[in-house]
């Protein structure tokens, strides 16, 4: 009987020991300090939200993917008291939404829910962070889910721009990353951005932060920190190469034409002016690209421009159209003409006024209804926290921008099209030498866009 009892006790102790060992081996992602609470204006759509912000050390492409997949596994892969199915059911019944994003070197988890159920949503979030349980297979699935689509396969402008933005933000690891299949614990974040006017929610959120473990402080040689700052290692240039990237598919009946540039602006007014001009060129149904390329030429279903804010005064600007393979040189020439006309100041003020009103409404709607959007724009201004009043200068610039000044100085707000990178994917004739004066890269099949982005950048640097 005693032997059976000892065996039973051993059977209980062994899993506990294994769990303790697994937790000890897991890397803790956490701040060494207390969490800074940030209070933004409550949302206007009946939701409350909290965004947790964890700084990522060594934010390479591989590590960012690993951290993102691990956090996704934590919030969806089950806890010691709830299965993944039960978590999914709880979220559907309560209207809970979870979103994971990166913003520069920060990893963000945003959780939102209707105001009346948000206190119990915080309890749910506490269980997710303190008692996660998920399998290696679950982590692998999440990693696959967040992997970038190879744009040469899909030929979608959004996939091209995703690859471009990833290339701009994060470097690759030289050595193979050790696969720890998501063995991370997410402890105390550096910041918590709260969108709620309920004092009970604030109290519970603070109690949750106090339960999460801190990271141990890492001591760094002062000389190493000084040397990094002096050499500029910590500041990666925000730049794309010029030239042409061409992926040939002789079996395709279409060609994707895409111009893209990473642009840094002098200030927020310069950024807003450029945004308005790009919107005028191609962002909406009344734009020049839509009117000419789709309606007059019947050459593309959805020709458009993109203006993607990446960080403070930094954006990706882009023009794109998917066209019949045989007609791509003609449409390419028309895109050049539309852009150069806008850059030369051939702008109808009434159309720009419409774009201005539309942009103001979009910023206002996003800020007051989309907690992820609000958190990202806050972090663009205050990546390391804030003391005192919070200001988002882009909102002021939207009010202060002069449309007359924008039209009079279009060349100052829009870069020359020759400074853009041209990406061609699909069928039709190959680009001529005239389109490749600043560099050329032939993209192999099933190859990430970074292959050519890095090759062109190395030649031009």
C-alpha positions in Angstrom: 0.0 0.0 0.0 2.8 2.4 0.9 4.6 1.6 -2.4 1.4 2.4 -4.3 1.0 5.7 -2.4 4.6 6.6 -3.1 4.1 5.8 -6.8 0.9 7.9 -6.9 2.7 10.9 -5.3 5.5 10.5 -7.7 3.1 10.5 -10.6 1.7 13.8 -9.4 5.0 15.4 -8.7 6.6 14.5 -12.0 4.2 16.6 -14.2 4.5 19.5 -11.8 8.3 19.3 -12.0 8.2 19.1 -15.8 5.9 22.1 -15.9 8.3 24.1 -13.7 11.2 23.1 -15.9 9.4 24.2 -19.0 8.5 27.5 -17.4 12.1 28.0 -16.3 13.4 27.3 -19.8 10.9 29.7 -21.4 12.2 33.1 -22.2 10.4 35.9 -20.3 9.4 38.8 -22.4 8.8 41.6 -19.9 9.9 45.1 -18.8 12.3 45.5 -15.9 10.3 48.4 -14.6 6.7 49.0 -13.6 4.1 49.4 -16.4 3.4 52.9 -17.6 -0.3 53.5 -17.9 -1.6 55.6 -20.7 -5.1 56.9 -20.9 -6.5 57.8 -24.3 -10.0 59.2 -24.9 -12.6 56.4 -24.5 -13.9 54.8 -27.6 -17.2 56.0 -29.0 -18.5 52.6 -30.2 -19.5 51.1 -26.8 -16.2 49.2 -26.5 -13.4 49.3 -23.9 -9.9 48.3 -24.9 -6.4 47.8 -23.5 -3.2 47.5 -25.5 -0.2 45.9 -23.9 3.2 46.9 -25.3 6.3 44.8 -25.0 9.6 46.0 -26.4 11.4 43.4 -28.5 15.2 43.1 -28.2 17.0 42.0 -31.4 13.9 42.5 -33.6 15.0 40.6 -36.6 12.5 39.2 -39.1 12.9 35.7 -37.6 12.6 36.7 -34.0 9.6 39.0 -34.6 7.8 36.1 -36.3 8.7 33.8 -33.4 7.5 36.3 -30.8 4.3 37.1 -32.7 3.4 33.4 -33.2 4.1 32.7 -29.6 1.9 35.5 -28.3 -0.8 34.4 -30.7 -0.5 30.9 -29.3 -0.8 32.3 -25.7 -4.1 34.1 -26.4 -5.7 31.3 -28.4 -4.1 28.0 -27.6 -5.7 27.3 -24.2 -5.0 27.7 -20.5 -4.9 25.3 -17.5 -8.6 25.9 -17.0 -10.0 26.5 -20.6 -9.5 24.6 -23.8 -9.0 26.5 -27.1 -12.5 25.7 -28.1 -13.8 27.1 -24.8 -11.8 30.3 -25.3 -13.1 30.7 -28.8 -16.7 30.2 -27.6 -16.2 32.7 -24.8 -14.9 35.3 -27.2 -17.8 34.9 -29.6 -20.4 35.0 -26.8 -18.9 38.1 -25.2 -17.8 40.0 -28.3 -14.2 39.9 -27.3 -11.6 40.8 -30.0 -7.9 40.2 -29.8 -5.3 41.7 -32.2 -1.5 41.3 -32.3 0.6 43.8 -34.2 4.2 45.0 -34.3 5.1 48.7 -34.2 8.8 49.2 -34.8 10.5 47.4 -32.0 7.3 47.0 -30.0 5.0 44.0 -29.9 1.3 44.9 -29.2 -1.6 42.9 -27.9 -4.9 44.7 -28.1 -8.0 43.2 -26.4 -11.4 44.9 -26.8 -14.9 44.1 -25.6 -18.2 45.7 -24.9 -18.0 48.0 -21.8 -20.3 45.8 -19.7 -18.2 42.7 -20.1 -14.8 44.3 -20.1 -14.0 43.6 -16.4 -14.4 39.9 -16.9 -12.4 40.2 -20.1 -9.5 41.4 -18.0 -9.8 38.3 -15.9 -9.8 36.2 -19.0 -6.6 38.1 -20.2 -5.0 37.4 -16.8 -5.6 33.7 -17.2 -4.2 33.8 -20.7 -0.9 35.5 -19.7 -0.4 33.6 -16.4 -1.6 30.1 -17.3 -1.0 29.5 -21.0 -0.9 25.9 -22.3 -0.4 25.1 -25.9 1.3 22.5 -28.0 4.2 22.6 -30.4 1.7 21.9 -33.2 -0.5 24.8 -32.2 2.5 27.1 -32.3 3.6 25.8 -35.7 0.1 26.5 -37.0 0.2 30.1 -35.7 3.7 30.6 -37.2 2.4 29.4 -40.5 -0.7 31.7 -40.3 1.4 34.9 -39.8 4.0 34.0 -42.4 4.2 36.5 -45.2 2.7 35.5 -48.5 5.2 35.4 -51.4 3.9 38.2 -53.6 5.3 36.7 -56.8 2.7 33.9 -56.3 -0.3 36.0 -55.4 0.5 39.1 -57.5 -1.5 41.2 -55.0 -0.3 44.7 -54.3 -1.1 44.3 -50.6 1.2 41.3 -50.4 4.0 43.2 -52.2 3.7 46.1 -49.8 3.7 43.7 -46.8 7.0 42.2 -48.0 8.4 45.7 -48.5 7.3 47.0 -45.1 8.8 43.9 -43.4 12.0 44.4 -45.2 12.1 48.1 -44.1 11.4 47.4 -40.5 13.5 44.3 -39.7 16.8 42.8 -40.7 17.3 39.1 -41.1 19.4 36.8 -38.9 22.7 35.7 -40.3 22.6 32.5 -38.4 19.7 30.0 -38.2 17.4 31.0 -35.4 17.1 28.3 -32.7 13.5 26.9 -32.8 12.2 27.0 -29.3 8.6 26.4 -30.6 7.2 29.4 -28.8 8.6 28.8 -25.4 8.0 32.4 -24.2 6.3 33.8 -21.2 4.8 37.3 -21.5 5.2 39.2 -18.3 4.8 42.8 -17.4 4.6 45.1 -20.4 6.4 48.4 -20.6 3.2 50.3 -21.4 -0.6 49.7 -21.1 -2.8 51.9 -23.3 -6.3 52.0 -21.8 -9.5 53.1 -23.7 -12.2 53.2 -21.0 -13.8 55.7 -18.7 -14.7 53.1 -16.0 -12.7 53.3 -12.8 -13.3 49.7 -12.0 -11.6 48.7 -15.3 -8.7 50.9 -14.4 -8.4 49.3 -11.0 -8.5 45.7 -12.5 -6.0 46.6 -15.2 -3.5 47.9 -12.6 -4.0 44.8 -10.5 -3.3 42.6 -13.6 -0.1 44.4 -14.4 1.1 43.9 -10.8 0.5 40.2 -11.1 2.7 39.8 -14.2 6.4 39.1 -13.6 9.1 41.6 -14.3 12.3 40.8 -16.2 15.6 40.9 -14.5 17.6 44.0 -15.3 20.4 43.5 -17.7 23.6 45.4 -17.0 25.3 46.8 -20.0 28.8 48.2 -20.4 28.4 52.0 -20.8 31.0 51.9 -23.6 28.9 49.4 -25.6 25.8 51.7 -25.4 27.9 54.7 -26.3 29.6 52.9 -29.3 26.3 51.8 -30.7 24.9 55.3 -30.6 28.0 56.7 -32.1 28.2 54.2 -35.0 24.4 54.4 -35.8 23.9 50.7 -35.3 20.6 51.2 -33.5 19.2 53.4 -36.3 18.4 51.5 -39.5 18.0 53.7 -42.6 14.4 53.9 -43.9 15.1 53.5 -47.6 14.3 51.3 -50.6 16.5 50.9 -53.6 15.6 52.4 -57.0 15.6 50.5 -60.2 13.4 47.6 -61.5 12.4 44.2 -60.1 11.0 41.9 -62.7 9.3 38.5 -62.1 8.5 37.0 -65.5 5.6 34.5 -65.9 5.1 33.7 -69.6 1.9 31.8 -68.7 0.2 34.8 -67.1 -2.2 36.9 -69.0 -1.8 39.8 -66.6 1.0 42.1 -65.3 1.2 43.8 -62.0 2.7 47.3 -62.2 3.7 48.7 -58.9 5.8 51.8 -58.0 6.9 52.1 -54.3 9.0 54.4 -52.2 9.9 54.8 -48.6 9.5 58.5 -47.8 10.6 60.6 -44.9 8.8 63.9 -44.4 10.0 67.2 -43.0 7.1 67.5 -40.6 3.4 66.5 -40.2 2.1 69.1 -42.6 4.5 67.9 -45.3 3.2 64.3 -44.6 -0.5 65.3 -44.8 0.1 67.3 -48.0 1.8 64.2 -49.6 -1.0 62.0 -48.4 -3.7 64.3 -49.9 -1.9 64.4 -53.2 -1.5 60.6 -53.4 -5.2 60.2 -52.5 -6.0 62.6 -55.4 -3.9 60.5 -57.7 -5.3 57.1 -56.9 -6.9 56.4 -53.6 -10.7 56.6 -54.3 -13.2 56.2 -57.1 -13.0 59.9 -58.0 -9.2 59.8 -58.3 -7.2 60.4 -61.5 -6.0 56.8 -61.8 -9.6 55.4 -61.4 -11.0 57.9 -63.8 -8.5 57.5 -66.6 -7.1 54.0 -66.3 -10.3 52.2 -65.4 -13.1 54.3 -66.7 -11.6 55.8 -69.9 -9.0 53.1 -70.9 -10.9 50.1 -69.4 -7.4 48.8 -68.6 -7.5 47.8 -64.9 -10.2 46.9 -62.4 -8.6 48.6 -59.4 -5.8 51.0 -60.2 -4.9 52.8 -57.0 -2.4 54.5 -54.8 -1.4 53.6 -51.2 -0.1 55.7 -48.4 1.0 53.6 -45.4 2.1 55.4 -42.3 5.0 53.3 -40.8 6.3 55.6 -38.1 6.6 59.3 -37.2 7.0 61.2 -40.4 7.8 58.0 -42.3 5.5 56.3 -44.9 5.4 54.0 -47.8 3.9 55.5 -50.9 2.8 53.4 -53.8 1.0 53.4 -57.2 -0.2 50.1 -58.7 -2.4 48.5 -61.3 -3.0 44.9 -62.6 -3.5 45.0 -66.3 -3.7 42.9 -69.4 -0.2 41.6 -70.1 -0.1 42.9 -73.7 -1.1 46.4 -72.6 1.2 46.9 -69.6 3.7 49.3 -71.3 0.8 51.5 -72.3 -0.7 51.6 -68.8 2.8 52.1 -67.3 3.2 55.2 -69.4 -0.2 56.5 -68.4 0.6 56.1 -64.7 3.8 58.1 -65.3 1.7 60.8 -67.0 -0.9 61.0 -64.2 1.8 61.2 -61.5 3.9 63.8 -63.3 0.8 66.0 -64.0 -0.1 66.0 -60.3 3.5 66.7 -59.4 3.5 69.6 -61.8 0.5 71.1 -60.0 -2.3 70.1 -62.3 -4.7 69.7 -59.5 -8.4 70.5 -59.2 -8.9 72.2 -55.9 -12.5 70.9 -55.5 -11.2 67.4 -55.8 -8.5 68.0 -53.3 -11.0 69.4 -50.9 -13.1 66.2 -51.1 -9.9 64.2 -50.3 -9.1 66.5 -47.4 -12.6 66.0 -45.9 -12.4 62.3 -46.5 -8.9 62.0 -44.8 -10.1 64.0 -41.7 -13.1 61.7 -41.4 -11.0 58.6 -41.7 -8.5 59.7 -39.0 -11.3 60.7 -36.7 -13.3 57.5 -37.2 -10.2 55.3 -36.8 -9.1 57.1 -33.6 -12.4 56.9 -31.9 -13.5 53.5 -33.0 -10.3 51.4 -33.7 -8.1 50.9 -30.6 -5.3 49.2 -32.6 -5.1 52.3 -34.9 -5.1 54.7 -32.0 -2.4 52.7 -30.1 -0.1 52.6 -33.2 -0.3 56.3 -33.8 0.3 57.0 -30.1 3.4 54.8 -30.2 4.7 56.5 -33.3 4.9 59.6 -31.1 5.8 58.1 -27.8 7.5 54.7 -28.3 9.0 54.8 -24.9 6.2 56.4 -22.9 5.1 59.9 -22.1 5.0 62.4 -19.3 2.5 65.1 -19.4 -0.1 65.8 -22.1 -0.5 63.5 -25.1 -0.6 65.1 -28.5 -0.9 63.5 -32.0 0.5 66.2 -34.3 -1.0 64.6 -37.4 -4.4 65.7 -36.2 -3.3 69.3 -35.9 -1.6 69.1 -39.3 -4.9 67.9 -40.8 -6.5 71.2 -39.7 -3.5 73.4 -40.4 -2.7 72.2 -43.9 -3.3 74.8 -46.6 -4.7 73.3 -49.8 -3.6 76.3 -51.8 0.0 75.8 -50.5 -0.2 72.1 -51.2 -1.2 72.7 -54.9 1.5 75.5 -55.3 4.3 73.2 -53.9 3.4 69.8 -55.3 7.0 69.1 -56.3 8.2 69.7 -52.7 5.7 67.2 -51.4 5.9 64.4 -54.0 9.3 62.9 -54.9 10.3 62.3 -58.6 8.9 59.1 -60.0 12.4 58.1 -61.0 13.2 57.8 -57.2 10.6 55.0 -56.9 11.3 51.3 -57.2 9.4 49.7 -60.1 8.1 46.2 -59.5 6.7 44.2 -62.4 5.2 40.7 -62.0 3.5 38.7 -64.7 3.3 38.2 -68.4 3.9 40.3 -71.5 7.1 41.7 -73.0 10.1 42.2 -70.7 11.0 45.7 -69.5 13.3 47.6 -71.9 16.7 49.1 -71.0 15.0 52.5 -70.7 13.1 51.3 -67.6 16.2 50.0 -65.9 18.7 52.9 -65.7 19.0 52.7 -61.9 19.4 49.0 -61.4 17.7 45.7 -62.3 17.0 42.4 -60.6 15.3 39.4 -62.1 13.3 37.7 -59.3 13.4 33.9 -59.4 10.2 31.9 -58.9 9.0 31.1 -55.3 11.5 33.6 -54.0 10.7 36.4 -51.4 10.9 39.9 -52.7 13.8 40.6 -50.1 16.1 38.7 -52.5 16.0 41.5 -55.0 15.5 44.3 -52.5 18.7 43.4 -50.7 20.6 42.8 -53.9 19.7 46.3 -55.3 20.3 48.0 -52.0 23.8 46.5 -51.7 24.8 47.6 -55.2 23.5 51.1 -54.6 24.8 51.7 -51.1 
